[in-house]
Amino acid sequence: MAHPTQLGFQDAASPVMEELLHFHDHALMIVFLISTLVLYIIIAMVSTKLTNKYILDSQEIEIVWTILPAVILVLIALPSLRILYLMDEINDPHLTIKAMGHQWYWSYEYTDYEDLGFDSYMVPTQDLAPGQFRLLETDHRMVVPMESPIRILVSAEDVLHSWAVPSLGMKMDAVPGRLNQTAFIASRPGLFYGQCSEICGANHSFMPIVVEAVPLEHFENWSSLMLEDA
Amino acid sequence: MADVIDDKIKNYRTAPFDSRFPNTNQTRNCFQNYLDFHRCNKALSSKGQDTSPCEWYQRVYKSLCPMSWVEKWNGQIEDGSFPGKI
């Protein structure tokens, strides 16, 4: 989850997010280098005592500052496209979960074997236990087995919503009447928080998402318990 | 042929990748399997054959389709107002 004064991304919890993080580091470093160079040149131009203003052209520098940016752009484009295609790979999911957006809560359906469905409402601030996160906790979490490829089908029952979990590198719009597919693998067990990312009315800011990644046996126990309770 | 299908149904984990629907929008995947299940049932039972191979389509649409959509379509089939051709 995000913490106060955070500048960068949240710690990655899926392989795709790790790749995105590294790519962002790479691209941002290029941006910093270029900006530093430009700032240095500006300061040098402004503070010089030299007054010769009759340089009309120079083929060599023109060639350099055309070829070099093109090379830099290629160095940015290649990793970017690699990740784009990586995200589009055909995967063979072990589990399908449907995330349905409502005003103003999410409901999750696990229907591969039995019909398990439940709603996930935000825990109001006054009901939080010590140590829980304000506006992020929910009464029922979306529990998933860790290290398994999982398919998430996102849709909505009323207006547009968007299902987003930054530490998994996921965001997918929830459109009524449409079923949007996304997939992830949780590389480690833990709690991963997200918030609705498409304006959907008065309580748009108060319908968070919590993904709980656990070992497979714990997931099986949890789903049996949930089915009994239903 | 029937045992191949039985095997697939027994080892069913979740709806597999369907190359007819390779993109993000899986709406048609869900609807197509729902239609195929009902068409399979109708076709096999009209010939008096065993409809257990149709269970594959049922497992797939149950995995993919939101429960509210399935309930709505089931209601429409009962009413006779279902928009698809079965």
Interface residues (C-beta under 8 A of the other chain):
Chain A: I90 N91 D92 P93 H94 L95 T96 K98 M100 E109 T111 D112 D115 G117 R151 L153 S155 E157 M172 G177 R178 L179 N180 Q181 T182
Chain B: Y12 R13 T14 A15 P16 F17 P22 T24 N25 Q26 T27 N29 C30 R59 K62 S63 L64 C65 P66 M67 S68
